[in-house]
Amino acid sequence: MSATAYSSSQSIELRSVALPLPQYHLLEIPNELLHLFDPTAIKKDVKETASEHAAKKRKLVPTRLTIKGRYDDQAVLVTDTQTLALRAVSQSNSLLLCSIDAAPPPAPGKDGDEASAKPALYLCSNITDTLELAPVVPRLDRLTGLLKASQYEGEDEEQRRSAGAARPVRKYTLKQLKSIVQASPVELENGLIHHHIIEMDGYMRHISPAWIVSTLQVLISHLDLHALIPDNVPLRETVDALHSVHGLRKQVVTALLTQFFGTPSSTDSDKATLDTKAIVHFLGVQALKSTARISIPLSDFVRTWHESCLSPDFRNLAQLDLLSGYYILNPSPSPSVSLYPNPASIKIQFFSYHELPADPAARFQDLFLTRPSWLAADLLPFINDLALNDKKKDGLLLKFTRASKTKVLDWELSNDQKRRWNKDKKLTGPDGKATNVWRDVVMYSARVKY
């Protein structure tokens, strides 16, 4: 292919490199990552951060880029602190990549001494799409699947495995998880704590939920027995006691006290501050999960949950809103219902956002196949993990749902108030004035029919 382009002052020959043309991809780089590609941006950044907050800012500046993903995964690019999806964006107009080089000499026998010295414009590639980087939530759901076969279930099971009585299982090192799981190092570290995973004997092990439940109950009993305050637990003394009396591995007990359900004290390195709500939350989720998605009376579940908490200090924290995102109630508030259901007829069902698809389209399909419409307060806990911020979450709601304003009965009223409303169709307060039992809510329904 050859053509000539003219202007008022000069001309240049347009040529093509040998066909087929090489394939190139253009990557659009966000400003916060520009310094990783442009040395001048690094110098500018250093100059800008040379202040009293320089040390703090340097911790937040990404210093490494890695592309992660298995063959069937959508590739992501991760920095030290953030995960970004690589997405191809089609261009409405073609973008021609060209280079300027000297034109080849003319064929033998032709007078081309002057022409051979002229530069030529070479067409190198035709770009029809570019790659953009979009922040996404880290894809940590793969962790539990990878480590399920090698779960830590207590010392008895460990001895059985070491004796060869159990089938060998695949174990993963931290380095292997970093290469497989699509998350930045900081996000992965947080994910390991959230999913109760620690390194044991060189391999990453997921601590069995059943083992954690029994250990937490042993810990609660120990606190009660010795009149210990959850905000100020003697770390070494408690770890040694649980090891000597109950045979619990010190490393795992320490992780429970200082990572999973507590933090080391900021004033005393030998003290730990327990997160009592996190403990009660975990006990409630496991009690609900044991029902295997079978609806059970709410009163029965609450009783079981309270019993699992053992101590009144923990039992008093067992409120249903602590399990948001892990259950649905039947029946639920509805604009078409003007009477409160009998408390004995209300059932609870395990329904966890962790077990819903990670893809937004599939997630909303599952939700609306479960219920044709959702109150905003009920729906949001099941989609919060899909978006990094409220703006992204609003975008998902706009794309997959239709919102409408309506009124439903206020379920926060006491059982006595509900009974009086069902009987008299009105409710008065202590001052004799009518009490409004209806509240304004936002109801979401599917944008498409499933």
Secondary structure as GFF3:
##gff-version 3
##sequence-region A 1 450
A	DSSP	beta_strand	2	6	.	.	.	ID=ss1
A	DSSP	beta_strand	11	16	.	.	.	ID=ss2
A	DSSP	beta_strand	26	28	.	.	.	ID=ss3
A	DSSP	three_ten_helix	31	36	.	.	.	ID=ss4
A	DSSP	alpha_helix	39	48	.	.	.	ID=ss5
A	DSSP	alpha_helix	54	60	.	.	.	ID=ss6
A	DSSP	beta_strand	66	68	.	.	.	ID=ss7
A	DSSP	beta_strand	76	78	.	.	.	ID=ss8
A	DSSP	beta_strand	83	102	.	.	.	ID=ss9
A	DSSP	three_ten_helix	115	117	.	.	.	ID=ss10
A	DSSP	beta_strand	119	135	.	.	.	ID=ss11
A	DSSP	alpha_helix	142	147	.	.	.	ID=ss12
A	DSSP	alpha_helix	155	162	.	.	.	ID=ss13
A	DSSP	alpha_helix	174	180	.	.	.	ID=ss14
A	DSSP	alpha_helix	185	194	.	.	.	ID=ss15
A	DSSP	beta_strand	197	200	.	.	.	ID=ss16
A	DSSP	beta_strand	203	206	.	.	.	ID=ss17
A	DSSP	alpha_helix	209	225	.	.	.	ID=ss18
A	DSSP	beta_strand	233	234	.	.	.	ID=ss19
A	DSSP	alpha_helix	235	246	.	.	.	ID=ss20
A	DSSP	alpha_helix	250	255	.	.	.	ID=ss21
A	DSSP	pi_helix	256	260	.	.	.	ID=ss22
A	DSSP	beta_strand	262	264	.	.	.	ID=ss23
A	DSSP	beta_strand	271	274	.	.	.	ID=ss24
A	DSSP	alpha_helix	276	289	.	.	.	ID=ss25
A	DSSP	beta_strand	296	297	.	.	.	ID=ss26
A	DSSP	alpha_helix	298	309	.	.	.	ID=ss27
A	DSSP	alpha_helix	312	315	.	.	.	ID=ss28
A	DSSP	three_ten_helix	320	323	.	.	.	ID=ss29
A	DSSP	beta_strand	327	330	.	.	.	ID=ss30
A	DSSP	three_ten_helix	343	345	.	.	.	ID=ss31
A	DSSP	beta_strand	347	350	.	.	.	ID=ss32
A	DSSP	three_ten_helix	353	355	.	.	.	ID=ss33
A	DSSP	alpha_helix	360	370	.	.	.	ID=ss34
A	DSSP	beta_strand	373	375	.	.	.	ID=ss35
A	DSSP	alpha_helix	376	379	.	.	.	ID=ss36
A	DSSP	three_ten_helix	380	382	.	.	.	ID=ss37
A	DSSP	three_ten_helix	384	386	.	.	.	ID=ss38
A	DSSP	alpha_helix	390	400	.	.	.	ID=ss39
A	DSSP	beta_strand	401	409	.	.	.	ID=ss40
A	DSSP	alpha_helix	415	424	.	.	.	ID=ss41
A	DSSP	beta_strand	438	446	.	.	.	ID=ss42
###
